[in-house]
Amino acid sequence: MRRRPAIAGRLCAMALAWLFAGAPAKAEEVVADLSNHLIAINSSFTGTSVVLFGATDGPGDVVAVVRGPDRDVTVWRKAKILGIWANAESVEFANVPSFYTVAASRPIEESVPPSMAALYRIGLGNLRFEPKSPVAPGRLQLFADALVRQEQRAGLFPSRVEQISFLGERLFRANIAFPANVPTGTYLVEVFLIRNRDVVGAQTTPLIVSKVGVDAAVFNFADSEAAAYGAIAVVAAVVAGWLASLPFRTI
């Protein structure tokens, strides 16, 4: 089953290269696509991978950045209060990517200058986290580093850069892995073509992560009818507890 996306990726990349070779007008510097534009999440979902493939109009380095939809994230710092560890201080960040990973054909520091990486936010070190309330610079960096560690532990900010492999000089492919807890929403896959340490071409491709089936129905109901869903959950818990106690009742 896992071989089908790879085979499809190679065939599509070959078709893209043929288009480059036969186009009479100036072609795009880089063209890329995904083996699947929808990741469907159901009750048996344990994570998946999507093949990124494409072609360039000539030699160069390729870097891909995958960003999930933005969200607000609160980071807490624990402290010992009256002998008990408890949340003592927090910073709320706005517009934090719910997922972030990078793939590259060469180490980023070798192909992309620091100024360019910062401009296009390539690499975890170039993500900019904006607090919703003023925070002292020293404290801000402390909480921003904690945010990255928190997302890495959850598997949503992989520290490993995925490998983009070239088939010849123009065709490329990479496997982009997504964990079981990947958030839903619209993702953006940005592909950059680098030559002489400069971005000479780019393309953005969308990817949808969505719940399907019964899971989607429950999720949508819980989101649109939060009060009713909460009441049903409480009643269900009470009934489940009562049923569980029946075998232990004495007559």
Secondary structure, DSSP 8 states (H G I E B T S, - for coil): -THHHHHHHHHHHHHHHHHHHH-SS---SEEEEES-SEEEE-TT---EEEEEEEEESSS-EEEEEEE--EEEEEEEEEEEETTEEEEEEEEEEEEEES-EEEEESS-HHHHS-HHHHHHTT-SGGG---EESS---HHHHHHHHHHHHHHHHHTTSS-SS-EE-EEETTTEEEEEEEE-TT---EEEEEEEEEEETTEEEEEEEEEEEEEE-HHHHHHHHHHHH-HHHHHHHHHHHHHHHHHHHHGGG---
